[in-house]
Amino acid sequence: MTEARLLRSYGRRKAKPLSARKERLIGELLPRLRLDLKTPPPSLLTTLFATHVDDVWLEVGFGSGEHLLRQVETHKDVGFIGCEPFVNGMGSLLGAIEDRGIDTIRVHDGDAREVLAWLPDSSIGRVFLLFPDPWPKKRQLKRRLLSADTLAELARVLRPGGEFRFASDNGDYAAQALFLARQSGLLTWTAERATDWRERTSDWPETRYERKALGDGRKSTYLKFSRL
């Protein structure tokens, strides 16, 4: 792992104090759902889950889990790996998992790049990276999660024909994503018309970060790439 990839790409780990329930979930449920990155991944990634699934998808930075939970509801035959270092967000997702009896989610409460390095080649059907911290100041740009190295790892774990979805309300970051994908030679942008990147498709649930951007008058860009 290069020095650039070791740079922290996210902000604070915790905001307001956790409720008693979330503290319990962090202490009891999280250890049961957390990926064990100290052991090799299974040869069949679908066996990570307590129930049968046909595919595995990855969300990098799920926030409080709204998008991830909607995808779980829609795709009953898919197992999901969710990465989120923000403790409060992890607590919210764990609460929903307990309430709904979900058994198709595994989690990582640290840097998603650790999971990418652990995952086998061609093991993931779809990757979501939605509204990552844009680190907009020039001196902060090196902290952006999406880099040439990270994109190469995303492409490595995606199976041929697998999909990478990226969204941002920062136009510069969206342009960077397009540039990196084209430069990599590993992904192809699937857009055919302007609405393909200006509007979410029906299978792309809204996130709270998107709602905040819209409320602040910022337009979002939605990009879909296919693994060659």
C-alpha positions as a Python dict, from the first residue, in 0.01 Angstrom:
ca = {
    (1, 'M'): (0, 0, 0),
    (2, 'T'): (143, 333, -104),
    (3, 'E'): (179, 635, 121),
    (4, 'A'): (-96, 817, -72),
    (5, 'R'): (-342, 536, -7),
    (6, 'L'): (-264, 546, 363),
    (7, 'L'): (-388, 905, 386),
    (8, 'R'): (-718, 927, 573),
    (9, 'S'): (-1000, 989, 327),
    (10, 'Y'): (-1280, 1053, 576),
    (11, 'G'): (-1344, 1308, 849),
    (12, 'R'): (-1460, 1254, 1205),
    (13, 'R'): (-1532, 905, 1336),
    (14, 'K'): (-1804, 1005, 1581),
    (15, 'A'): (-2046, 1294, 1638),
    (16, 'K'): (-2303, 1305, 1918),
    (17, 'P'): (-2295, 1041, 2195),
    (18, 'L'): (-2459, 711, 2106),
    (19, 'S'): (-2786, 602, 2259),
    (20, 'A'): (-2779, 308, 2497),
    (21, 'R'): (-2922, 87, 2224),
    (22, 'K'): (-2659, 186, 1968),
    (23, 'E'): (-2386, 132, 2226),
    (24, 'R'): (-2521, -218, 2277),
    (25, 'L'): (-2536, -285, 1903),
    (26, 'I'): (-2179, -163, 1854),
    (27, 'G'): (-2066, -390, 2134),
    (28, 'E'): (-2273, -700, 2050),
    (29, 'L'): (-2394, -704, 1690),
    (30, 'L'): (-2104, -532, 1516),
    (31, 'P'): (-1847, -798, 1617),
    (32, 'R'): (-2076, -1067, 1467),
    (33, 'L'): (-2119, -885, 1134),
    (34, 'R'): (-1770, -736, 1100),
    (35, 'L'): (-1550, -890, 832),
    (36, 'D'): (-1243, -1066, 967),
    (37, 'L'): (-972, -917, 750),
    (38, 'K'): (-700, -1106, 936),
    (39, 'T'): (-809, -1432, 774),
    (40, 'P'): (-818, -1503, 400),
    (41, 'P'): (-1152, -1446, 229),
    (42, 'P'): (-1356, -1755, 143),
    (43, 'S'): (-1314, -1896, -206),
    (44, 'L'): (-1684, -1827, -258),
    (45, 'L'): (-1765, -1483, -121),
    (46, 'T'): (-2136, -1567, -108),
    (47, 'T'): (-2063, -1797, 189),
    (48, 'L'): (-1997, -1491, 407),
    (49, 'F'): (-2371, -1468, 468),
    (50, 'A'): (-2602, -1670, 689),
    (51, 'T'): (-2850, -1719, 407),
    (52, 'H'): (-2806, -1819, 43),
    (53, 'V'): (-2722, -1533, -197),
    (54, 'D'): (-2630, -1540, -563),
    (55, 'D'): (-2408, -1232, -578),
    (56, 'V'): (-2219, -989, -354),
    (57, 'W'): (-2226, -608, -381),
    (58, 'L'): (-2014, -351, -199),
    (59, 'E'): (-2104, -4, -74),
    (60, 'V'): (-1815, 221, 24),
    (61, 'G'): (-1920, 480, 282),
    (62, 'F'): (-2289, 399, 342),
    (63, 'G'): (-2350, 692, 580),
    (64, 'S'): (-2652, 596, 790),
    (65, 'G'): (-2741, 315, 552),
    (66, 'E'): (-3049, 449, 370),
    (67, 'H'): (-2927, 355, 23),
    (68, 'L'): (-2782, 24, 137),
    (69, 'L'): (-3106, -78, 310),
    (70, 'R'): (-3314, 9, 3),
    (71, 'Q'): (-3086, -204, -213),
    (72, 'V'): (-3120, -490, 36),
    (73, 'E'): (-3499, -465, 23),
    (74, 'T'): (-3498, -468, -357),
    (75, 'H'): (-3238, -741, -411),
    (76, 'K'): (-3319, -1030, -180),
    (77, 'D'): (-3075, -1263, -357),
    (78, 'V'): (-2772, -1036, -309),
    (79, 'G'): (-2533, -1021, -14),
    (80, 'F'): (-2399, -677, 75),
    (81, 'I'): (-2073, -559, 227),
    (82, 'G'): (-2102, -211, 374),
    (83, 'C'): (-1803, 0, 476),
    (84, 'E'): (-1845, 300, 707),
    (85, 'P'): (-1599, 441, 963),
    (86, 'F'): (-1855, 685, 1113),
    (87, 'V'): (-1968, 521, 1437),
    (88, 'N'): (-2307, 695, 1452),
    (89, 'G'): (-2391, 583, 1099),
    (90, 'M'): (-2285, 228, 1177),
    (91, 'G'): (-2511, 233, 1482),
    (92, 'S'): (-2808, 341, 1268),
    (93, 'L'): (-2751, 60, 1019),
    (94, 'L'): (-2713, -199, 1294),
    (95, 'G'): (-3043, -85, 1444),
    (96, 'A'): (-3219, -142, 1112),
    (97, 'I'): (-3053, -482, 1072),
    (98, 'E'): (-3177, -589, 1415),
    (99, 'D'): (-3528, -448, 1365),
    (100, 'R'): (-3576, -610, 1024),
    (101, 'G'): (-3392, -935, 1086),
    (102, 'I'): (-3159, -877, 791),
    (103, 'D'): (-2904, -1153, 733),
    (104, 'T'): (-2755, -1040, 402),
    (105, 'I'): (-2524, -762, 527),
    (106, 'R'): (-2165, -780, 649),
    (107, 'V'): (-1980, -465, 755),
    (108, 'H'): (-1642, -302, 801),
    (109, 'D'): (-1609, -6, 1038),
    (110, 'G'): (-1277, 123, 906),
    (111, 'D'): (-1112, 230, 583),
    (112, 'A'): (-1280, 68, 283),
    (113, 'R'): (-943, 30, 112),
    (114, 'E'): (-864, -240, 368),
    (115, 'V'): (-1162, -439, 241),
    (116, 'L'): (-1067, -381, -122),
    (117, 'A'): (-719, -518, -55),
    (118, 'W'): (-874, -826, 113),
    (119, 'L'): (-1133, -910, -152),
    (120, 'P'): (-1051, -1169, -421),
    (121, 'D'): (-1027, -1079, -788),
    (122, 'S'): (-1359, -1066, -977),
    (123, 'S'): (-1564, -1135, -664),
    (124, 'I'): (-1805, -838, -660),
    (125, 'G'): (-2098, -771, -890),
    (126, 'R'): (-2153, -404, -811),
    (127, 'V'): (-1972, -128, -619),
    (128, 'F'): (-2132, 193, -491),
    (129, 'L'): (-1930, 502, -400),
    (130, 'L'): (-2193, 769, -342),
    (131, 'F'): (-2118, 1125, -234),
    (132, 'P'): (-1776, 1062, -79),
    (133, 'D'): (-1612, 1353, 100),
    (134, 'P'): (-1501, 1582, -187),
    (135, 'W'): (-1215, 1742, 5),
    (136, 'P'): (-1264, 2052, -213),
    (137, 'K'): (-964, 2260, -108),
    (138, 'K'): (-654, 2227, -323),
    (139, 'R'): (-438, 2115, -33),
    (140, 'Q'): (-696, 1845, 50),
    (141, 'L'): (-732, 1687, -294),
    (142, 'K'): (-483, 1411, -214),
    (143, 'R'): (-726, 1288, 53),
    (144, 'R'): (-1000, 1203, -194),
    (145, 'L'): (-1085, 836, -174),
    (146, 'L'): (-1116, 790, -547),
    (147, 'S'): (-766, 784, -693),
    (148, 'A'): (-592, 587, -967),
    (149, 'D'): (-486, 328, -709),
    (150, 'T'): (-832, 293, -556),
    (151, 'L'): (-1000, 273, -895),
    (152, 'A'): (-761, -3, -999),
    (153, 'E'): (-855, -197, -685),
    (154, 'L'): (-1226, -142, -751),
    (155, 'A'): (-1181, -273, -1103),
    (156, 'R'): (-981, -571, -976),
    (157, 'V'): (-1256, -692, -742),
    (158, 'L'): (-1536, -632, -994),
    (159, 'R'): (-1616, -924, -1218),
    (160, 'P'): (-1624, -859, -1596),
    (161, 'G'): (-1949, -682, -1673),
    (162, 'G'): (-1981, -572, -1310),
    (163, 'E'): (-2094, -217, -1239),
    (164, 'F'): (-1935, 72, -1051),
    (165, 'R'): (-2166, 357, -949),
    (166, 'F'): (-2028, 693, -842),
    (167, 'A'): (-2220, 1006, -743),
    (168, 'S'): (-2108, 1350, -628),
    (169, 'D'): (-2244, 1701, -591),
    (170, 'N'): (-1893, 1830, -664),
    (171, 'G'): (-1846, 1873, -1039),
    (172, 'D'): (-1469, 1859, -1016),
    (173, 'Y'): (-1482, 1525, -835),
    (174, 'A'): (-1722, 1382, -1094),
    (175, 'A'): (-1489, 1498, -1372),
    (176, 'Q'): (-1199, 1335, -1189),
    (177, 'A'): (-1391, 1007, -1171),
    (178, 'L'): (-1451, 1015, -1546),
    (179, 'F'): (-1087, 1096, -1617),
    (180, 'L'): (-957, 819, -1391),
    (181, 'A'): (-1193, 561, -1540),
    (182, 'R'): (-1091, 649, -1894),
    (183, 'Q'): (-723, 658, -1802),
    (184, 'S'): (-742, 316, -1636),
    (185, 'G'): (-860, 132, -1946),
    (186, 'L'): (-1047, -103, -1712),
    (187, 'L'): (-1391, 58, -1702),
    (188, 'T'): (-1623, 199, -1962),
    (189, 'W'): (-1874, 479, -1898),
    (190, 'T'): (-2218, 350, -1993),
    (191, 'A'): (-2398, 684, -2045),
    (192, 'E'): (-2567, 736, -2380),
    (193, 'R'): (-2751, 1064, -2318),
    (194, 'A'): (-2727, 1360, -2081),
    (195, 'T'): (-3006, 1236, -1856),
    (196, 'D'): (-2795, 928, -1783),
    (197, 'W'): (-2564, 1136, -1563),
    (198, 'R'): (-2798, 1418, -1467),
    (199, 'E'): (-3075, 1203, -1320),
    (200, 'R'): (-3086, 901, -1092),
    (201, 'T'): (-3237, 589, -1241),
    (202, 'S'): (-3531, 420, -1066),
    (203, 'D'): (-3299, 157, -915),
    (204, 'W'): (-3075, 422, -757),
    (205, 'P'): (-3228, 525, -419),
    (206, 'E'): (-3170, 875, -290),
    (207, 'T'): (-2928, 940, -4),
    (208, 'R'): (-2949, 1205, 270),
    (209, 'Y'): (-2633, 1364, 132),
    (210, 'E'): (-2803, 1408, -203),
    (211, 'R'): (-3106, 1567, -37),
    (212, 'K'): (-2880, 1806, 149),
    (213, 'A'): (-2700, 1900, -173),
    (214, 'L'): (-3031, 1967, -347),
    (215, 'G'): (-3148, 2175, -51),
    (216, 'D'): (-2829, 2380, -77),
    (217, 'G'): (-2884, 2431, -450),
    (218, 'R'): (-2608, 2195, -570),
    (219, 'K'): (-2670, 1962, -861),
    (220, 'S'): (-2548, 1604, -849),
    (221, 'T'): (-2382, 1386, -1108),
    (222, 'Y'): (-2455, 1013, -1137),
    (223, 'L'): (-2203, 795, -1315),
    (224, 'K'): (-2225, 428, -1408),
    (225, 'F'): (-1925, 231, -1531),
    (226, 'S'): (-1900, -127, -1654),
    (227, 'R'): (-1598, -349, -1589),
    (228, 'L'): (-1437, -451, -1918),
}
